Structure formats: C-alpha cells, structure tokens
Amino acid sequence: YDKHLDYTPIAKPIVANVSKLILMGATAPKIEEVVTQELEMQGKELSIYHCNTLQETVEKAYEIAESSEIVLFSPASASFDMFKNFEERGEMFKELVNQL
C-alpha cells in the first residue's frame, strides 16, 4: 500500500548492506527508483528482483540466496493491499519459510 512516503533514506543502507534485493507490492517501483539512483551515484551494482506475491518472494529468496547469506524480510510499507494487518503478513511469512 502506498502511503506516499519518501523512500530516499533507505537507499544508502540498502546499497551498503544488501547483496540482492527482492521487491513486491505497490511501492516496489518507488523503492527501486531511489535504490537505483543511489547505486548510480556510488558506481555500484545490485541485483534487483520483482515478485507479485509473498509466496513468490520467499521462493525467489530461497532460490538466489547463497548458503552463507542472511535473508531478511523487511517490509518498508503497509500491505493492506495484500493482508488485513502486519500480524497476518508475518504469520504467512513464517508459514511459507517453514514449508521450504
């Protein structure tokens, strides 16, 4: 759900600490835009993936993560367009991870 927030503040930490970025939801293009701008300013590259559902996102993370990497589920926006609240989103995430 897009609350029309400024995602610029998360771009630098993402570029500094993330090896692969998976985006989903209504704000994915906005987040990709600020991250891409930061990557260009720093002359860096980052693999960015787009998924449509939480299940697809968890499966993509499982597919692309190296054995030594940490996979962090870090919602940057509300997900009222997909879930009734953050508890439901978190429960679904746990269920999907436990099914891997």
C-alpha positions as CSV (number, residue, x, y, z in Angstrom):
1,Y,0.0,0.0,0.0
2,D,1.4,3.4,-1.0
3,K,1.2,6.0,1.8
4,H,3.3,8.3,-0.4
5,L,6.3,8.2,1.8
6,D,9.8,9.2,0.8
7,Y,12.0,6.1,0.5
8,T,15.2,8.0,-0.1
9,P,16.5,7.4,3.4
10,I,16.6,3.6,3.0
11,A,18.6,3.7,-0.3
12,K,22.0,4.2,1.3
13,P,21.7,1.4,3.9
14,I,20.4,-0.9,1.2
15,V,23.3,-0.2,-1.2
16,A,25.8,-0.5,1.7
17,N,24.4,-3.8,3.1
18,V,22.3,-5.7,0.6
19,S,23.7,-8.2,-1.9
20,K,20.3,-8.9,-3.6
21,L,17.1,-7.0,-3.3
22,I,13.6,-8.5,-3.8
23,L,10.7,-6.1,-4.1
24,M,7.0,-6.6,-4.2
25,G,3.9,-4.6,-3.8
26,A,2.7,-1.1,-4.8
27,T,5.8,0.7,-3.6
28,A,8.3,-1.5,-5.3
29,P,8.9,0.9,-8.2
30,K,9.5,3.8,-5.8
31,I,12.0,1.8,-3.8
32,E,13.7,0.6,-6.9
33,E,14.0,4.1,-8.2
34,V,15.7,5.5,-5.1
35,V,18.0,2.5,-4.8
36,T,18.9,2.7,-8.5
37,Q,19.7,6.4,-8.1
38,E,22.0,5.6,-5.1
39,L,23.7,2.8,-7.0
40,E,24.4,5.2,-9.9
41,M,25.8,7.8,-7.5
42,Q,28.1,5.3,-5.9
43,G,29.0,3.5,-9.1
44,K,27.8,0.2,-7.7
45,E,25.5,-2.6,-9.0
46,L,22.9,-4.7,-7.2
47,S,20.6,-7.4,-8.5
48,I,17.0,-6.4,-8.1
49,Y,14.1,-8.8,-8.5
50,H,10.4,-8.2,-8.6
51,C,7.8,-10.6,-7.3
52,N,4.0,-10.4,-7.2
53,T,3.1,-12.4,-4.0
54,L,4.7,-13.2,-0.7
55,Q,5.0,-16.8,-1.7
56,E,6.8,-15.9,-4.9
57,T,9.1,-13.6,-2.9
58,V,10.0,-16.3,-0.4
59,E,10.6,-18.8,-3.2
60,K,12.9,-16.3,-5.0
61,A,14.9,-15.6,-1.9
62,Y,15.4,-19.3,-1.4
63,E,16.5,-19.7,-5.0
64,I,19.0,-16.9,-5.0
65,A,20.4,-16.9,-1.5
66,E,23.9,-18.3,-1.0
67,S,24.3,-20.7,1.9
68,S,26.3,-18.1,4.0
69,E,23.8,-15.3,3.4
70,I,21.2,-13.9,5.7
71,V,17.7,-13.4,4.2
72,L,15.9,-10.5,5.9
73,F,12.2,-9.9,5.5
74,S,11.9,-6.2,5.9
75,P,8.6,-4.7,5.0
76,A,9.1,-1.0,4.1
77,S,5.4,-0.3,3.5
78,A,2.0,-1.2,4.8
79,S,0.5,-4.2,3.0
80,F,-3.2,-3.5,3.3
81,D,-3.5,-4.3,-0.4
82,M,-2.4,-7.9,0.3
83,F,-3.1,-8.6,4.0
84,K,-5.5,-7.4,6.7
85,N,-2.7,-6.4,9.0
86,F,1.0,-6.9,9.8
87,E,0.3,-10.0,12.0
88,E,-1.3,-11.8,9.1
89,R,1.6,-10.9,6.9
90,G,4.1,-12.1,9.5
91,E,2.2,-15.4,10.1
92,M,2.1,-16.1,6.3
93,F,5.8,-15.4,6.0
94,K,6.6,-17.8,8.8
95,E,4.3,-20.5,7.2
96,L,6.0,-20.1,3.8
97,V,9.5,-20.3,5.2
98,N,8.6,-23.3,7.3
99,Q,7.4,-25.1,4.1
100,L,10.7,-24.7,2.4
